Amino acid sequence: LGQASGIMAVMNALGALVGVWMIGFMHFEPYLVYAGWLGLCCTITLIVVKETPAEPQGNAPIRCTQIFRVSCESLRQDHDFFWVWVSMLLYYMGISVQAFMQYYIRDIIGVSAEEAKARTALVSIIMLACCSVVAVPCGMLSDRVGRRPLVYLSCSLMAIVYLGWSLASHEWEILMWSAVFG
């Protein structure tokens, strides 16, 4: 399972890497690139995947309160699920600062807004390339030692990277921490 997750992570990273390269360096319009790839992938999926229809489950509509209730019950009944939920909440709160990387590079490195876009793309490319290199070996390692130690290690490394980014004052430091993040 870990090896399969690693392979999926590599594919995700390579797809993002191509997208960042196209948008950051070839100056394609981001929404057109996204719409084009999405349309292509949906078309391939519709042609290739043969799915048998599910049996009807009745006509009762699903209400938002039912979905919320099921989620809350899962959080109360399964403590592991609760901690995964809390961890993911904190993780996504943490990575949301990456949206401001372009402004950080512009202000800290002191480059133009246009140059900051290209350097932000470079930061993303470095992260994704390094992720592509380590994803499968880390997935295989998680099969041997378990997922929990690697989750703790990766979250700790992410915290260190964010601290490193916040203390960086030169471009090479930002790029170095980006490689570690990957």
C-alpha angles and dihedrals in degrees: 000000000000092000090050090050089050092052090049090050090052091051091048091048093047091049091050090045092056090046094050091047092050094047099035102042108016091043097227116167104264097219093048091050091049094046092047095050092043091051092047094048093046091050092050091047093050092050099042105035115076110197129185114222116252121243112263111262097199134278100275110123120233112243126210090237090060091053091047092047092051091049092049092048090052091051092051098042102041113049093187090056089049092055092045088052093049091045093050091048091053092043094054092044088054098047092047087081088070087077087071096050092103091057091044091054091046093051101036100037092035102228131142120274091252093050090047089059092055092046091049088053088051090052090052092046091052092049093047094045092051090046090053091054098049103033099086096041090048090048090052090047090052088056088058104038101023133256099265097068091049092047090053091046094048093047090049091050090050091053090050090049092052089050089048092050092049091053096042118114100170132059094238089059092053090049092047092052089047090057090051090049090056 
